[in-house]
Amino acid sequence: MMRYNRLRDLGLSEEQIRDNLLFTSDKVGDLMKSNLNATDAKKWFGAVPPDLSVIARAKASGDGTGADWIYTYLRTYYKDDSRATGWNNLVFPNVGMPHVLWELQGVRAAKFEEEKDPHDANVQEYDSAVADLVAYLDWMGEPVKNKRQRLGVWVLFLMSILVFLTWRLNASFWKEVK
């Protein structure tokens, strides 16, 4: 439930949003909609693909952020002809979601052995693109997270001042009773 005009928070101008992201009669203030409806997705993939912006929030734990999980998930697809989609994933085995970014990453085969990653230019370009995509999905999951965290620090600071003042007022009020 995000509107196109919220992309201004990322530094995009209204003209950039209109020229690069709106291809139909949508307006900058309209809600963003997926072109894939749930019925077609279930028919084509067997299940509706997950909303990765929600996954970014749901997978956050003490082990890492949800964005870390999505980044690794999008980087570990490999070709698997035994699957209906032709793809599988090391992070989420037997995943129903196809590898939609395969043209950017290239076709990879799973080799289950330890090997040093050469980090050629194609790998770095793909990793950078996935990192940008994951950062965007993380932001889409909760666009006001940074503002909320800054506000939380101020609230805790003010609460600690109020606790201190209450403690001193309590000591002053009860000093003659004791």
N, C-alpha and C positions, 0 to 999 in steps of 0.2 A: 504494500500500500504506500508506494513512494510516488511523488509527483516529479515531473521532469524539472520543474523550477528549483527543486532542492539540490540539483547538480551545481547551482551557483555556489553552494558551500564548498565545493571542490575547486572553485576558481574558474569555472566555465561561464562564458557570457551567454546572454539569451540568444544572440546570433549564432554562436557555436552550437548551442543545443538545437536550435531550429535547423541549421544547415547540415549537421552531422548525425542527428539522432531521430529526427522526426521525418518519416518518409511518407506518411499518410496525412489525413486531415487533422491529426492531433495538434493540440496547442501546447505551449510551454507549461501551462498550469494543469494539464490533464494528468491522470494517473498513468504510470507505466504499466503496460500490459504485455504479457507473453504472446507471441504469435502461435505458440503450440497450445492447443486446448487439451484438457485432461482426457477426453475421450480418445482423441487421436494418439496421444502419448501412450495410453494403456494398450491400445490396439497394436502400435508399432513396437513398443519396448517391453510390453508385459506388465508395466507399472508406470505410474506417473513419476517423471524424474524429480529428484529432491530439489527443494529451494535451498541453494547453497548459502544464501545470506542467513537463513535460519540455522543451518548447520554450523556456521561460524560461531554463533552464540551457544548452540547446544553442546558442541564438542569442547568448549573451554573447560579446563580443569587444572589441577595442580601440576599435571604433566606438561601442559603447554596450552596455547590458545587454540581456538577453533580454526583460526586462520592458518596456523602451522599445519593442522591436520589436512585442511583443504589443499594447501600448497603441495604437501607430500602426495596426497591423493591424485591431484591433477598431473603430477610428474611421474607416476608409477604405472601408467597404462602400458600394456604390451599386447601384441598380436596373439590371438588365441582362436584358431579356426574351430575349436570344439564348442565355442559359445555362439549363441544365436546372433549377437551383435558383431561377432568377430573380434572382440576385445575383452580383456580381463584386466584386473587391477591387483597390485600387490598389497595395497592398504585395505581394500575392500574386495576380497576374493569373490568371484562369481557375481560381480556387479551387473545390474541390468542396464546401466547407462552406457551408451556407446562413447567412444573417445571422439568428441566433437572437435577437438583441436589437433587431430592427428596430422593434418597438412602442415601445421606450424611446427610441430615437434618432429614429425617423421615417423616411420614405422619402426617400432622397437620389438625385439624378441626377448623373451625372458631367459636369462641365464642365471641359474641359481648357484653361483659361485662368487667368491669375493674377488673383486677386480677394481683396480684404480680407475676412476672416472677421468677421461682425458680433458674434459671441459673445452671442447672445441667451440668455435664461434656460434654454430647452430644451437648447441646446448645452452650456451649463455644467453642467446637471444630468446630462446623458448623460456628459460628459467626467469628471465626478466619480465617477459610478457605474462607468465603465470603469476609472478609476484605482484604485478600491477592489478591483475584481475582479482586476486585474492584480497588485496587491500581494498579494492572497490566493494567486493562482496561483504567484507567485514564492516565497512562503513555503512553499506546498505542495511545490514542487520540491525544496527543501532546508530543512526547518524548523530545523535546528541550525546554519545558516550563521553567524549572529551569534555564537553560542557558539564555533564553530570558529575564527572570525577572532580573537576575543578571546584564545582559548587559543594561537593561532599567534603572537600578539605576545609573549606570555609565554615561549613556547618559544624564539623567536628571541633574546629578551633573555637567558635563561639560557644558551643556546648561545654567545652572544658572551662571557659571563662565563667559561664553561668554556674557550673558545678563548684568551682572555687569560691565564687561569691556566696553561693548557698551554704557551703561548708563554713565560711567565716561568719555569715549571718547566724547560722545555727549555734556556733560557738559563742558568739556575742549574746544571743538571746538566753542561752542556758547557763551562762557563766555564773550568774547569781544564784541559780537554783542548786547548783552543786556545791 
